[in-house]
Amino acid sequence: MEKTGDGRARYPQLLRQEVYSAIVNAARRVCPEVELALCLEEHGLWQNLGLEGNIGRCNCVL
């Protein structure tokens, strides 16, 4: 685990990106129009996953 800029302990960004990427791809195969968000995740990871348009959204309150 590593501490990030917001002080949270997280798995390394590359590992998180690989896991989220697999989940995003699977979700889009099942439902291409699904809106995905990664609340409390770092901006760079949103960018790397192509989710920038959903910054500020949170799936846990949709």
C-alpha positions as CSV (number, residue, x, y, z in Angstrom):
1,M,0.0,0.0,0.0
2,E,1.1,3.5,-0.7
3,K,-0.1,6.9,0.7
4,T,-1.4,9.2,-2.0
5,G,-1.7,13.0,-2.0
6,D,-5.0,12.9,-0.1
7,G,-3.4,10.8,2.6
8,R,-5.3,7.6,1.8
9,A,-3.5,4.3,1.8
10,R,-4.1,2.7,-1.6
11,Y,-2.8,-0.1,-3.8
12,P,-0.3,1.2,-6.3
13,Q,-1.9,3.2,-9.2
14,L,-0.8,0.7,-11.9
15,L,-2.5,-2.2,-10.1
16,R,-5.7,-0.1,-9.5
17,Q,-5.7,0.9,-13.2
18,E,-5.4,-2.7,-14.3
19,V,-8.3,-3.8,-12.0
20,Y,-10.5,-0.9,-12.9
21,S,-9.8,-1.3,-16.6
22,A,-10.9,-4.9,-16.5
23,I,-14.1,-3.9,-14.7
24,V,-14.8,-1.0,-17.0
25,N,-14.4,-3.2,-20.1
26,A,-16.6,-5.9,-18.7
27,A,-19.3,-3.4,-17.7
28,R,-19.3,-1.8,-21.2
29,R,-19.5,-5.2,-22.9
30,V,-22.7,-5.9,-21.0
31,C,-24.1,-2.4,-21.1
32,P,-22.3,0.0,-23.4
33,E,-24.3,3.1,-22.2
34,V,-23.6,2.6,-18.5
35,E,-22.2,5.6,-16.7
36,L,-19.2,4.7,-14.6
37,A,-17.5,6.7,-11.9
38,L,-14.7,6.2,-9.5
39,C,-15.5,8.4,-6.5
40,L,-12.6,9.3,-4.3
41,E,-10.1,8.1,-6.9
42,E,-7.3,10.3,-8.2
43,H,-7.9,12.5,-11.3
44,G,-5.0,10.9,-13.3
45,L,-6.6,7.5,-13.0
46,W,-9.9,8.8,-14.3
47,Q,-8.0,10.2,-17.2
48,N,-6.1,7.0,-17.9
49,L,-9.4,5.0,-17.9
50,G,-11.2,7.5,-20.2
51,L,-13.7,8.5,-17.5
52,E,-13.0,12.2,-17.3
53,G,-16.5,13.1,-18.4
54,N,-17.8,11.6,-15.3
55,I,-15.6,13.3,-12.8
56,G,-17.8,14.5,-9.9
57,R,-20.2,11.7,-10.3
58,C,-20.5,8.9,-7.8
59,N,-22.0,5.5,-8.4
60,C,-22.8,5.0,-4.8
61,V,-25.4,7.8,-4.8
62,L,-26.8,7.3,-8.3
